[in-house]
Amino acid sequence: MKKTILKFNVLVAVLILVIVASLGFTSTKKTNVEVHEINKISAPLAYSVVMLDNEEEADEVIRTPFLGKSFNGFKEALAFKESRGDYFTVNQLGYMGKYQFGASTLKTIGIDANVDFLNDPELQERAFIANLERNKWVLRKDIEWYVGRVFNGVKVTESGILAAAHLAGPGNVKRYLRTHGASGFADANGASIRYYMRKFSGYDVSHVKPNRMAKI
């Protein structure tokens, strides 16, 4: 009888140890998780960060994830600089929309109704492309001659030229390039051709076709 009780007590003790051990430790099992191809990131996220410049104070940090130096990256970075990407804004000087067009530039590309323009995001996007095409035609020789050269410490790129033309007009950019940076320009907020050349350098705008007659 005593042997039976002893065996029973030993069995109970063993069971208690097993239970305590199972509560104190958890087993881990390696699990393979399949990631769908569309969710995989094949390259680092692209961020464009404003650097301090002697002639400009750091104004904002532009973040365009996944857009990088693509044409859409160019458009969105420029729009953010101009208006924080707001289609419906008008600044104190009367420049309108996401890309801050003036009335005279709009007339050049065939738009007379400013109110309609301000309330039509699709029209604003088309106007941006048309203006790029006209500016690229005006500056086609300068793009050929000066891309790759360095003026005032800034390497000239095609996207920098087109961004500067959006700021200052193609005529002022032509003078800047043909005087090797000696002829400057700054808008009412102090933004210069050199600054835009640096800030918007190296984007892919190769598919924009020069078109002297581009209109909406």
TORBATOR-112099 format. One record per residue (C-alpha): x, y, z. Coordinates in Angstrom, 1 decimal. Example, Ala and Ser with C-alpha at 12.3 -4.5 7.8 and 13.67 -1.06 7.14 Angstrom:
# TORBATOR-112099
[[12.3; -4.5; 7.8]]
[[13.7; -1.1; 7.1]]
END
This chain:
# TORBATOR-112099
[[0.0; 0.0; 0.0]]
[[2.8; 2.4; 1.0]]
[[4.6; 1.6; -2.3]]
[[1.4; 2.4; -4.3]]
[[1.0; 5.8; -2.5]]
[[4.7; 6.6; -3.1]]
[[4.4; 5.8; -6.8]]
[[1.3; 8.0; -7.0]]
[[3.0; 10.9; -5.3]]
[[6.0; 10.6; -7.6]]
[[3.6; 10.6; -10.7]]
[[1.8; 13.7; -9.4]]
[[5.1; 15.5; -8.8]]
[[6.3; 14.7; -12.3]]
[[3.0; 16.0; -13.7]]
[[3.3; 19.3; -11.7]]
[[6.9; 19.8; -13.0]]
[[5.7; 19.3; -16.6]]
[[2.9; 21.8; -16.2]]
[[5.2; 24.4; -14.6]]
[[7.8; 23.9; -17.3]]
[[5.1; 24.4; -20.0]]
[[3.9; 27.7; -18.4]]
[[7.4; 29.1; -18.1]]
[[8.7; 28.5; -21.6]]
[[7.1; 28.9; -25.0]]
[[8.3; 27.1; -28.1]]
[[9.0; 29.0; -31.2]]
[[8.5; 27.8; -34.7]]
[[10.0; 29.5; -37.8]]
[[7.3; 30.5; -40.1]]
[[7.9; 31.5; -43.7]]
[[5.7; 34.4; -44.7]]
[[5.2; 34.9; -48.4]]
[[5.2; 38.6; -49.5]]
[[3.2; 39.4; -52.6]]
[[5.4; 40.8; -55.4]]
[[3.5; 44.1; -55.6]]
[[4.3; 44.8; -52.0]]
[[8.0; 44.2; -52.2]]
[[10.3; 47.2; -52.2]]
[[13.1; 46.8; -54.7]]
[[14.8; 50.2; -54.0]]
[[15.1; 52.7; -51.2]]
[[12.3; 55.2; -50.8]]
[[13.2; 58.4; -52.6]]
[[13.2; 61.6; -50.5]]
[[14.4; 65.0; -51.7]]
[[15.7; 67.0; -48.8]]
[[16.3; 70.8; -49.0]]
[[19.8; 71.7; -48.1]]
[[20.9; 75.1; -46.7]]
[[22.0; 77.5; -49.4]]
[[23.8; 80.9; -48.9]]
[[21.2; 82.8; -51.0]]
[[18.2; 80.9; -49.7]]
[[17.0; 79.8; -46.3]]
[[15.8; 76.2; -46.0]]
[[12.1; 76.5; -46.8]]
[[10.7; 73.0; -46.6]]
[[11.4; 69.3; -46.8]]
[[9.8; 67.8; -50.0]]
[[8.9; 64.2; -49.6]]
[[7.8; 62.2; -52.7]]
[[7.9; 58.5; -51.8]]
[[8.2; 56.1; -54.7]]
[[8.4; 59.0; -57.2]]
[[12.1; 59.7; -57.0]]
[[13.6; 61.5; -60.0]]
[[10.7; 60.5; -62.3]]
[[8.7; 63.0; -64.2]]
[[5.9; 62.7; -61.7]]
[[8.5; 63.3; -59.0]]
[[9.5; 66.5; -60.9]]
[[5.9; 67.7; -61.1]]
[[5.0; 67.1; -57.5]]
[[8.2; 68.5; -56.1]]
[[7.8; 71.7; -58.2]]
[[4.1; 71.9; -57.2]]
[[5.0; 71.6; -53.6]]
[[7.5; 74.4; -53.8]]
[[5.0; 76.6; -55.6]]
[[1.8; 76.0; -53.6]]
[[2.2; 73.0; -51.3]]
[[0.3; 71.2; -54.1]]
[[-2.9; 73.2; -53.6]]
[[-5.0; 73.5; -56.8]]
[[-7.3; 76.2; -55.4]]
[[-4.8; 78.7; -53.9]]
[[-4.1; 82.2; -55.2]]
[[-1.0; 84.0; -53.8]]
[[-0.8; 87.7; -52.9]]
[[0.5; 88.6; -56.4]]
[[-2.4; 86.8; -58.1]]
[[-0.5; 83.6; -59.2]]
[[-3.0; 80.8; -59.3]]
[[-3.3; 77.1; -58.6]]
[[-1.1; 74.1; -58.0]]
[[1.7; 75.4; -60.2]]
[[1.2; 79.1; -59.6]]
[[0.4; 80.4; -63.1]]
[[0.1; 84.1; -63.9]]
[[-2.6; 85.4; -66.2]]
[[-0.2; 86.3; -69.0]]
[[1.3; 82.8; -69.1]]
[[-2.2; 81.3; -69.2]]
[[-3.2; 83.5; -72.1]]
[[0.0; 82.3; -74.0]]
[[-1.2; 78.7; -73.8]]
[[-4.8; 79.6; -74.6]]
[[-6.6; 80.0; -71.3]]
[[-8.6; 83.2; -70.6]]
[[-11.0; 82.2; -67.9]]
[[-9.0; 82.4; -64.7]]
[[-11.9; 81.2; -62.5]]
[[-12.5; 78.2; -64.6]]
[[-8.8; 77.4; -64.5]]
[[-8.6; 77.7; -60.7]]
[[-11.5; 75.3; -60.2]]
[[-10.3; 72.7; -62.7]]
[[-7.4; 70.5; -61.5]]
[[-7.3; 68.6; -64.8]]
[[-7.0; 71.8; -66.8]]
[[-4.1; 72.9; -64.5]]
[[-2.3; 69.7; -65.2]]
[[-2.7; 70.1; -68.9]]
[[-1.6; 73.7; -68.7]]
[[1.6; 72.6; -66.9]]
[[2.5; 70.2; -69.7]]
[[1.7; 72.7; -72.4]]
[[3.9; 75.4; -70.7]]
[[6.7; 72.9; -70.3]]
[[6.5; 72.0; -74.0]]
[[6.6; 75.7; -75.1]]
[[9.5; 76.5; -72.7]]
[[11.4; 73.4; -73.9]]
[[11.1; 74.6; -77.5]]
[[12.3; 78.1; -76.6]]
[[15.3; 76.7; -74.7]]
[[16.0; 73.7; -77.0]]
[[19.4; 75.1; -78.1]]
[[20.4; 76.1; -74.6]]
[[19.5; 72.6; -73.3]]
[[21.8; 71.2; -76.1]]
[[24.6; 73.6; -75.4]]
[[24.7; 73.9; -71.6]]
[[23.5; 70.7; -69.9]]
[[26.4; 69.3; -68.0]]
[[28.2; 72.6; -67.5]]
[[28.5; 74.2; -64.0]]
[[27.6; 77.9; -63.3]]
[[27.7; 79.4; -59.9]]
[[28.6; 76.1; -58.4]]
[[25.4; 74.3; -59.8]]
[[25.4; 71.7; -62.5]]
[[23.0; 72.5; -65.3]]
[[20.4; 69.8; -66.1]]
[[17.4; 69.7; -68.4]]
[[15.0; 69.5; -65.5]]
[[16.7; 72.4; -63.7]]
[[16.4; 74.5; -66.8]]
[[12.7; 73.8; -67.2]]
[[12.0; 74.4; -63.5]]
[[13.8; 77.7; -63.7]]
[[11.8; 78.6; -66.8]]
[[8.6; 78.0; -64.9]]
[[9.9; 80.4; -62.2]]
[[11.4; 83.1; -64.3]]
[[10.3; 82.6; -67.9]]
[[12.4; 81.1; -70.7]]
[[13.9; 84.4; -71.7]]
[[15.5; 85.1; -68.3]]
[[16.8; 81.5; -68.2]]
[[18.3; 81.9; -71.7]]
[[20.1; 85.1; -70.5]]
[[21.3; 83.3; -67.4]]
[[22.8; 80.5; -69.4]]
[[24.3; 82.6; -72.1]]
[[26.1; 84.8; -69.6]]
[[27.3; 81.8; -67.7]]
[[25.2; 82.7; -64.7]]
[[26.2; 86.4; -64.6]]
[[22.7; 87.6; -65.5]]
[[20.5; 86.7; -62.5]]
[[16.8; 86.8; -61.6]]
[[14.8; 86.5; -58.4]]
[[11.1; 86.6; -57.9]]
[[9.2; 88.5; -55.3]]
[[9.9; 85.8; -52.7]]
[[13.7; 85.9; -53.4]]
[[13.8; 82.5; -55.3]]
[[16.4; 82.6; -58.0]]
[[17.2; 80.8; -61.2]]
[[20.3; 79.3; -59.6]]
[[18.2; 78.0; -56.7]]
[[15.7; 76.4; -59.0]]
[[18.5; 74.9; -61.1]]
[[19.9; 73.2; -58.0]]
[[16.7; 72.3; -56.3]]
[[15.1; 70.6; -59.3]]
[[18.3; 69.1; -60.8]]
[[18.4; 65.6; -62.4]]
[[14.7; 64.7; -62.9]]
[[13.7; 62.7; -65.9]]
[[11.9; 65.2; -68.3]]
[[13.1; 63.5; -71.4]]
[[9.7; 62.6; -72.8]]
[[8.5; 66.3; -72.8]]
[[8.5; 67.3; -76.4]]
[[9.4; 70.8; -77.5]]
[[6.4; 72.4; -79.1]]
[[6.3; 76.1; -80.1]]
[[2.6; 76.0; -80.6]]
[[1.5; 74.1; -77.5]]
[[-1.9; 75.3; -76.3]]
[[-4.9; 74.0; -74.4]]
END
